[in-house]
Amino acid sequence: MELTKETINTLKEGLVPLQMFDPTIRDAMYITRALGIPYIWIDALCIVQDFIGKDSEWNKEASRMNEIYGGATLTLVAADARSVMDGFLTDRHASVSRKWDQAEDVIKGPWSSRGWTMQEGLLSRRLLYYTSSQMIWRCCEKEIFESGSAKAIAVTRLSADEDKFHLWLSPTLLKFKEFSGFWSTQRDNTSLSNPQAFVFWYQIIKEYSPRSFTNQGDRLVALSGVAKVYGEIIRCNEYVVGLWKPDLIRGLLWYNQRARLIPQHPTQDLLVAKQAFPSWGWASAGSAHIGFERIFDELEKSKLIARVDDVLVDLVDQSQPFGAVKRASITLNGPVRRLPRLYNKHWENADMPMSELERHISKIVEQESRSGVDPRYSSPPPGGHFAIVQMAEGHEELDLLVLESTGKVSGKTDEYRRTGLISLRSYGDGSWFFDTKGLVVQELRREHWGLESLTIV
């Protein structure tokens, strides 16, 4: 049973026998009663499930998960339950050995791969996990295992400079709980030009991005509670489609770890994600593993070449700035070069007149096209051309955003969709994305690319 318009009165009367609830919900009620806790929050019983829309209860409550989980005495985790029908209070052998079996202590069931559960884990103060082999207690200081083993997860407070590097290597839960204290120690913690303000956010997205969703359109909403808390810590309310406006250029330097330029084979989930989110946002990549360039760069070591002139976001609910979006666009200004195509099959022919950049892009297209190069990259797109935008640079480094023209005009600027990212590094290990001889970087620094404004949707 769940909360719907038809069941609401019955549930309010409190006359529903426990056997009417699904096994996982029923087990959670047993535990709550045994602990002497008078109230339990269960989404399916606390939010009306059969009406979704701008003004729906679900849309409003989903944006309050930071309060719900952050204010809870305890969060119960059915770590290995595949669905609400599985339950988690199952018969098993008691674990009495004090020997620490690390393989059993890792939370790796279905719960850890679902999109909605990440903020449950980050926002909660205390969690009690039920796995197929044991119970595990976790709070901000330690983990305690059913066998009696315990593991401290808190760290000794270090100096501001030492703490910066120690914190980034800590588990995500600890980083999230310690981040507020860390940020308060930073000398320029009131300046959002400090790159350290956003490093942890990019790490959260990296871990969150491959998680699964029944509805891909929930990908931003399911992180809204974490985003709200994060914004309060760094004192920033300029949140735009999973990124932060003060650091938007670096935020745009995301990439699919399997294919930085050529999109993956379009699964149904990916097609839904592309329709639900703007192409420049990481959420449009579906469940791909997302990475970010330059997240640890200091300002003195990195120069942002492009700038953001405008951001337009149309929210599903204007009162929920961290929630779902209808549409969004950004206007960039930076050095731009147009190309009629991304792939030339003669790129390896030294006698073919072609720039080093075109050769390099052709090489990437060929290497990432596992089933043969799609003809769309060998000829002009519907809008007539592709565009390359210089975004950021460092010593012998250059990051380029690759866009495809839609053929439309947005305001006074041409409109584009994001294709991918090219990260040029003139050092490296010979991997496909390295400009190992530095020829492309040298060429681009000799050339003069005109500054242009363009809109990305």
Steps between C-alpha positions, in 0.01 A plus 500: 500500500612856427358848553261599222188711477297183552692366802571824686195484728555134583862565592410806708260289704786265586295186449725332244652172629877465453451206265348740247834677453781381275769288674776764506264764644366250751851409618587867541193546722601203717845650559366847572263360761778290657723809530223695668495770234144634461514615136636370173528673162432278200468680167228267373289568810580867559475641145195456278622270222237533228534864402817645354519858379619851568287543810503139614587401854773274364682787327497709819597221740780374275671838539484468880704181530781695667261573788347153509819297505711765670248528783439128547614315811606207284476386138434131435667356190381179337831469319440175311126533430435521127147629549245581767374142467825339622502596868825489695430324832588158365630189674878466502782368715605725786835670447695442822860496384706809579712440192464794262394379158543813288311352206186469715538852638469678165152633418458381142137393458233662278458792743850630427436525126160675502486870425251597770700337779817708477353798679346267758852391586655848494229695682432253781680535832477131586435197281421141587568268205341159461702288258454132420772408750494758781387833643736798474478822698647814347515853636739791457760345730505126444362186343405210726447152359278226635799281578627761746762652273512877478671747270552869569414721204556841657830677440712714726453866420803621308622845410313672217771421242549138610129438538430602141689202358404252773129574462486435125632145556240416767178299439217704351284485814783634714582771246139612501481517879839671531467741209328777695779507757765482230347785302488722809880463537572628149644851496275614215188306596277793413624508140338272245796563269688254723507172302505300825134593549396263222758218503289278721187561292672360192606197703141446611381510137774257398371246753133576442492502119502122427216426741181353358151652476163362408424849368805677355320832542548467877878531471515862628209479743659202676803715579312816593532450876878464477520802268302714742728412793810553287380842390437601860855399596671702227233773518401475135145489364593511130438133421446419133409149382736313730782757483585832668497826304814654659703198379301418188791499254677227696167328554451478124827305470331170582550190292372147462785283624434249222462746215596864531392599151284237334178425694431147615264279304160654577319280752146587602627649829749722315233619256273594791785683676582699186138610473469583870813713541695758301792355303757706695400343834659177626152355569442476123755217488264263682675242717846557349799530732569874503839661565612862510817668380689748716304448820816522710651792307604806694414832337866589449557174310199519271350767279135498404480626142126498438242678710130455567295798386154372581317206657130436448329227704129420484419298813209260532420677828647848551493452876735200470833635361676169566232291332389397152541718190290537187774652286822694543758675286832676547671766290878466477755747369842373402742418218302302241593308187249343264554166326282353225552150641672320785640205306716471191587141411829620347628642828802264507614615152776755563454642148134587563470873582352501845565679829644313796175563683295335226734201493479465876119517505477247215724265695277526808182445297647189343626356829173559682278371217510132590248400232630724222482877465148638485451692171373798700862581596626483141267768367350827620222464761151643437621838623785499248804475725659399828659754735807466723523732801818554700394473864804482731875466480804429711865425430495295179132427557184606323137394540260532206122470503362341182155615387260415218297775338122460510452751218287718727561844644437566868465872558791646308728196517523170314365199688695180567486168681794358687683212330792439734830613648855488367773528763840567350804417710847514346634258758355166593502129439397474136129459575269612222415837650861613547665729247826316568719719277329823590431574131131590547560726799785676319287548190206644690720743692642631171154554355261781575146382562237771493291558812134411455188455707292187451209333676499137611172319569 
